């Protein structure tokens, strides 16, 4: 399956089903030319229409989206292609690396815990104990206030201990890196590279290539606490992705890339508003990196040739080795 086709088309077929009008729409795609994309759309529409007429439960239309859904590949502007490794511009204007078999994992850090560290039952217990003591002393309100003060003090102590444990572990990033280290200790033949992103970590596997549907990929994602949406989209899109340039709002760019449509079409390439937006984005992003290399794990002698080519492209375009602020 093509992960990012170059040409797209749509077909519309009409018939009657159970006495009512029936309209079916389907997208088609191709890496050859527009005619091939249209032929693919026509064939998919005919297949869907025949299925509905035979009594099958089939959607009448497909959602127009850039990001790829079940049965439809990624629909984004192709900026650069190297064999089956493709750099695209996504719906908000950033460049993304798309590869069918070089494994990337996205880890979003859980926010540092804040607020009440005391379990609800513990807090209620302190209040109840204070109320009982107050009742025994003949002043319910004083007892309740004492229980409230005790609850605040205990919560502060527990919060301090929790934050101290977190700091000893190196914060949320340290805990995430510990998970990576633990995984490699159980899989000593793996070689992983960790990168810091604005929201967490990005992990790149260097020792081998993988299919996104591979069971060991899903086990890897689970062990590292990979973002669940990212893991799901890898399966749906039949590829792994990594953002190469900053998110525009982190650069102070408020305006959306033009035109603001749900999916890429070739006629957008020469749109003056789009080109003006991209020029401003490139100026503003010149001093930022998308991620920063942190460290490697595992057997660094094990390097797959394709993974190394993708790593070189990724590190250059994301500026991961340049010690720049992250965007």
C-alpha angles and dihedrals in degrees: 000000000000108000095202114014119202098218131047135186140167131222129201123198127182132200140137125265123187090346096307132101114265123199121184125189127189136173124230132195142187143171091217108064145308093275091056090049090051092048089051091050091049092050093048092048092050091049092050093046093050090049092053092046089053090056101260121142103243129154112255094218140016126237114256105233140142099216103068127252135195108318096000123091128223113295107204137124112277108228100169135006129195108176103296095343108097133187113207137180108237130216094276095044105260123128117246132193115225121192129170096213116012105100121235124170126196118212118190113200118236109240116263106269114258138168124032115015092176114094115245093245090050092052092048090047093055092048091048092048090051091049092050092049090047090050091051090051092048097249113092095179094055091050092049091050090050090052090051092051090049090051092053093047094048091047091052092051093048092047091051091050092047093050091046091054090048092051092049088055092053096258124276091319091052091052091050091049089050089058090052091049091049091051093051091048088059092041105039093170091064123097115200134179120206124209128187116233128185090261103031139304138328118208123200122194112219105176101068146354124255142197112240090232093052114125092226090056090057090047089051092050092049094048092052096043093243117191106274095221091051091049092049094048092051088061095044095045096041091229147075121247137202126182111235103187134039126279106257096231089058087061093051093257106142100172117090122236111270134278096028098217130148097239140023122260126180095241089067091068094083097037106133094215090052093048091049091051092049091050091053091045092052091049093050095044096050093097098045139079127211092219142353128229112245109174146309129254133202131005105354091187089070106084124157112217095230093045088053092052090050091046091054092050092045096048093047097046096039090044088225094160099046102085094236130149113271123248 
